[in-house]
Amino acid sequence: MGYLISETTRVEREKIVADSLGNISAGCDGCMAGLVEMYQDYIDGKKELREINMEFCARYVKSDDMPGRSGCGYQR
């Protein structure tokens, strides 16, 4: 089985995300729901996994390296 939207059904994509994240309902710190939301565009067939993961990683690029990006927002 592939992972591309064109190779999967919505049900298969839901299973791919659930299997990848593990036991979603057991997220004790509340972050698991956010991860599921992050992949909702993949489940809905709007964006490929690669696109979502690249967008997520791009948030952590230093602003000096990429104009328009301000890093992760973590302040000490």
C-alpha distance (Angstrom), angle and dihedral (degrees) to the residues before:
residue distance angle dihedral
M1 . . .
G2 3.77 . .
Y3 3.76 129.1 .
L4 3.80 101.3 -138.0
I5 3.78 117.7 110.6
S6 3.79 90.0 -119.7
E7 3.83 90.2 55.8
T8 3.82 98.1 47.3
T9 3.77 142.6 55.8
R10 3.79 123.3 -130.3
V11 3.81 90.2 -103.5
E12 3.81 90.8 52.5
R13 3.83 91.1 48.7
E14 3.82 90.7 51.0
K15 3.80 88.9 52.3
I16 3.81 92.3 47.2
V17 3.80 90.9 53.6
A18 3.81 93.8 43.4
D19 3.81 92.5 47.8
S20 3.81 91.5 46.9
L21 3.79 94.2 50.8
G22 3.78 96.5 41.5
N23 3.78 121.9 -145.2
I24 3.80 100.7 4.2
S25 3.79 95.3 -175.0
A26 3.80 91.7 56.2
G27 3.79 95.4 63.7
C28 3.81 99.2 129.3
D29 3.80 96.5 -177.9
G30 3.80 95.3 52.0
C31 3.80 95.4 -117.4
M32 3.81 96.5 109.3
A33 3.81 92.9 73.5
G34 3.80 88.7 55.1
L35 3.79 90.9 52.3
V36 3.78 91.6 51.7
E37 3.81 89.8 50.1
M38 3.80 89.4 50.1
Y39 3.81 89.9 59.6
Q40 3.81 96.5 41.8
D41 3.83 92.2 101.4
Y42 3.81 88.4 57.6
I43 3.79 91.9 49.0
D44 3.82 89.3 48.4
G45 3.81 90.9 50.1
K46 3.82 95.1 -115.3
K47 3.82 101.6 112.9
E48 3.79 134.8 20.4
L49 3.81 120.0 -119.5
R50 3.78 89.7 -111.1
E51 3.82 91.8 57.4
I52 3.81 93.2 49.3
N53 3.79 93.0 47.6
M54 3.82 92.1 47.6
E55 3.82 91.1 50.7
F56 3.79 90.5 49.7
C57 3.81 92.6 49.9
A58 3.81 92.2 45.8
R59 3.81 89.3 65.0
Y60 3.78 88.7 69.2
V61 3.80 98.1 51.9
K62 3.79 111.6 114.7
S63 3.80 113.8 -107.9
D64 3.83 89.8 -123.9
D65 3.79 89.4 60.5
M66 3.78 97.4 46.3
P67 3.82 123.3 24.1
G68 3.78 112.9 -132.3
R69 3.79 94.1 32.0
S70 3.77 119.3 103.0
G71 3.80 101.0 -172.2
C72 3.75 125.1 -114.6
G73 3.80 96.2 -43.8
Y74 3.78 94.2 -119.5
Q75 3.80 110.1 146.2
R76 3.80 126.6 -169.8
